[in-house]
Amino acid sequence: MDHQGCITEIELENMLFDEDLEPIALPYSLLKKITDDFSDKLEVGRGGFAVVYKAILDNGVVAVKRLSNTYMYEEKFQGEIECLMKAKHKNIVRFLGYCSDTQGNMESYNGKWVMADVQQRLLCFEYLPKGSLDGHITDLFGEIEWRKRYNIIKGVCEGLNYLHQKNIMHLDLKPGNILLDEDMMPKITDFGLSRCFEEDQTRVITKNVAGTMGYLAPECYCGEKIAITHKFDLYSLGVIIIEILTGKKGYQIAIENWEQLRVCARIGIECTDLDPGKRPASMKHIVDALAQTECSTHLSPAGGENKHVAFRLTDKSMESSFIRLPLYGIVPPNTPFTLIITTQEKEELPQKYIIDVILHNATLILEDDEYINTFQSQPDNFFREMGNAVQEVKLKALYTLPRHITPSLSKVTYYYIAINKILTLRY
């Protein structure tokens, strides 16, 4: 090892014990050494853009993220560093350093030897032994006490709040990008898709949004132009919170349990009200409320183990209503999916309490990248191209008013909609 490498390794070790030190440039030779030449045995994570290794120092352990296809993802690499340099918080994985190395290697090309540039782009972080939250979701509900689950939720919220205060939109928040330390404290990681906004900037308009299906906000599928805002992260956060509360991975599965948890919690709070007059009127009210959470209408279009199902929900009459339609989405294979429909705030009650809606759906093979990309960028064109492969189901949507809201209110802010009770799609 050369003298410079020794100094850099010592500095890297010092950073583990001194949080005031700034991230530094690291030589490729050092990162190659501490990962044992990027040994498969030290691999701890792999994604579409990078591989993460556990790296061994003389007096500590760090994580090294090695990007693949660096020519293609150079912009992502620079954007990730920009966000990481700004993000310093107890609930953000600590950034230690980076490597941007380009070397000339002689390669054989068409019978000749030519000099080819080989890029190496790497990032170095603190190492968190508990791994990602994704591996603990099912344990959280049954084996981990409520206080720890609450602290995980609170920690993720505080970390995300810090990012938004720094005008950083994460845009790929999911359990796999939340790591846990030895005390189960959560730390947000992976800023490869993140965007740093200007001080007064509130949105970015784009045609394509990358991310993880199931955690992407539904507005990603609406229209050719997509406005990226902090609300994208809030949707992802909501999915994560529901998964932690229910112990179920996947929002489509967790939401079924969540509705029952929500109703049971409300019943418990109402039953223990100090004012007897505010408790439920009778046990029949309680039993009826519980029964409503079990009512569902199942649709079972033809699918398969390796098929996604793309859907579109539209208003048949296309008249102005309280419902925010059309609604698009993709359901993973063998996954129950509950359509969640929000309403727009209005000053008056709707003239029609029942409206006709149409559900279109079509199956996709996992390898149909072209069709999936078309659906994500131009969903209406997708359904036109699929032609006879599209199934159509006609339904009725019913507006109902929650019991604690009276029609005399001047502004309708708590309206919600039910489609023949609850519409659940199972593929």
LINZI-V181475 format. One record per run of one state. SS is the DSSP state (2 for helix, 1 for strand, 0 for the rest). FROM is the first residue (numbers start at 1). TO is the last residue. If there is no record, write none. Layout:
BEGIN
ss=SS from=FROM to=TO
ss=SS from=FROM to=TO
END
This chain:
BEGIN
ss=0 from=1 to=2
ss=2 from=3 to=17
ss=0 from=18 to=23
ss=1 from=24 to=25
ss=0 from=26 to=27
ss=2 from=28 to=34
ss=0 from=35 to=39
ss=2 from=40 to=42
ss=1 from=43 to=46
ss=0 from=47 to=49
ss=1 from=50 to=57
ss=0 from=58 to=59
ss=1 from=60 to=67
ss=0 from=68 to=73
ss=2 from=74 to=86
ss=0 from=87 to=91
ss=1 from=92 to=92
ss=0 from=93 to=94
ss=1 from=95 to=109
ss=0 from=110 to=111
ss=1 from=112 to=126
ss=0 from=127 to=131
ss=1 from=132 to=132
ss=2 from=133 to=135
ss=0 from=136 to=136
ss=2 from=137 to=142
ss=0 from=143 to=145
ss=2 from=146 to=165
ss=0 from=166 to=167
ss=1 from=168 to=169
ss=0 from=170 to=174
ss=2 from=175 to=177
ss=1 from=178 to=180
ss=0 from=181 to=185
ss=1 from=186 to=188
ss=0 from=189 to=194
ss=1 from=195 to=196
ss=0 from=197 to=203
ss=1 from=204 to=206
ss=0 from=207 to=217
ss=2 from=218 to=221
ss=0 from=222 to=225
ss=1 from=226 to=228
ss=0 from=229 to=230
ss=2 from=231 to=246
ss=0 from=247 to=250
ss=2 from=251 to=271
ss=0 from=272 to=275
ss=2 from=276 to=278
ss=0 from=279 to=282
ss=2 from=283 to=292
ss=0 from=293 to=296
ss=1 from=297 to=299
ss=0 from=300 to=306
ss=1 from=307 to=315
ss=0 from=316 to=322
ss=1 from=323 to=323
ss=0 from=324 to=326
ss=1 from=327 to=331
ss=0 from=332 to=335
ss=1 from=336 to=338
ss=0 from=339 to=342
ss=1 from=343 to=343
ss=0 from=344 to=345
ss=1 from=346 to=346
ss=0 from=347 to=353
ss=1 from=354 to=365
ss=0 from=366 to=368
ss=2 from=369 to=377
ss=0 from=378 to=378
ss=2 from=379 to=389
ss=0 from=390 to=390
ss=1 from=391 to=400
ss=0 from=401 to=411
ss=1 from=412 to=412
ss=0 from=413 to=415
ss=1 from=416 to=419
ss=0 from=420 to=422
ss=1 from=423 to=426
ss=0 from=427 to=427
END
